[in-house]
């Protein structure tokens, strides 16, 4: 039989009885946390001491659900990642209450630096989520890293644990959606130009009305940002073309 690689997140070794915990939609919660967390704890490994080194960072999301983030070349965590690409990201709604009562998502995997041909588009996506990022993305040693996730752990809050989530559960399938993906930037700009449209979509996503901006569109939904929050509008059904998108987000007639 072929060798099976051990999991990158070692199980506790103690059986957790699912019926003892409160039920929750683990995959949906995990994807919500991924798309709406403004801040993440990034843990890297010091190349000399081997101790973990943790810092806080912002998270961008590529259309297929892959997280990416900024690092200055002089930063300690950038040095660490160049020596050892293994990292861990923990995403949570930091600053919104007791962290242990809210969902937390931990991702483990290896990072890779985005190439020159990918950087400009990634920077535009990042700035759409974090407009003040213009201040530091212009630094000469700016680097962007994506995380190739190999292990996932979601905790939905007290008595809501799930260890059967896989990296594939967090991915957005882009196959067959070339038409939509080719037009997402221009379509987001068009919708943002319509007064109140982004706010309407944010409210549909469960957020409060306010000054919102559509930051990205993919076959599964729309990401939105305000000055202090992020929101995700999930489509009831996957979309692959612009006419399908228009149908999904069209206002319901009174």
Protein Blocks (a to p, Z undefined) as FASTA:
>chain_A
ZZddddfbdcehiacdfklpccddfklmmmmmmmmmfbdcdddddfklopacdddddddd
dfkopacddddfkbmklmmmmmomcdcdddddehiacfklpccdddddddddddfklmmm
mmmmmmmmmmmlmmmmmpfkbccdddddfbdcddebehiacfkbcfklmpccfehilmmm
mmmmmmmmmmmmpghklmmmmmmnopacdddddfbdcfkbccdddfkbccddddfbdcfb
fklmmmmmgccdZZ
